Amino acid sequence: MKTDYNLLKIIILTGLIVIGCKTGTDSRGSVEFALFTTKEVFDSSSRSIIILPSIDRIISLPAGQTLDNEINSLLDSISKNCFNSLKIKSLGIVESDEGYKSLKVNLVENPGFIIPDSLGKYKSWYDLFQGSAGGQHTTIVLTESILQRDFKGDWINEVEFYYQNEKIGEFDHISLSGIIKR
């Protein structure tokens, strides 16, 4: 199934506007972030099922943390709530002179990973990269939950993914290679 990413971007932006996701600082002194999941929707124009991002839950973090601490707390929450506690590590944020922030994220396999399914079903990133629907789900949850496109506070402008300390290249079912902009 070929995904029309321009259509997907339009639908995501429209959905966020309609939903009115209000991630940002609330009145209690905490910062709210959305964790995403996916839902399948029938697209009448292409006469196919498409996978769209959907907010799964909102998490609150104490306000006043550094951007690095907020990123690490968010990555820990994504790991725990969306990916069976698989490791998601920040490799750091590079900020340009103009204030443009680029985050590098490393997806790390658990100790004992040798081959697909060597740790059991869905206990490795490699397993989560497999299949069209599974790969799209993994892509959407990671990119939307990390980029926080509707967040109004100080945040990153782009993310670049690594797998086992190497830049993610082209895979059949995921779209995590290269720089993904907010």
Number of C-alpha atoms within 10 A of each C-alpha: 9 6 11 10 9 9 9 15 12 11 14 17 13 12 15 17 12 9 11 10 16 16 19 18 19 12 6 8 12 16 21 19 24 26 23 25 20 19 13 14 11 11 11 8 6 9 8 12 13 19 19 20 24 20 18 15 11 14 15 17 16 12 15 12 12 10 13 14 12 18 20 16 14 22 20 17 17 24 18 14 15 18 19 13 15 20 19 25 18 17 14 14 18 13 13 9 7 6 10 13 16 20 23 17 22 20 21 17 18 14 8 8 15 11 10 16 13 12 16 10 10 16 19 26 22 17 18 21 22 18 13 14 18 15 21 24 23 22 20 22 23 24 22 20 23 24 19 19 20 18 17 11 10 10 20 22 17 18 23 19 26 22 17 12 13 10 16 18 14 11 12 11 19 22 19 25 15 14 13 16 13 15
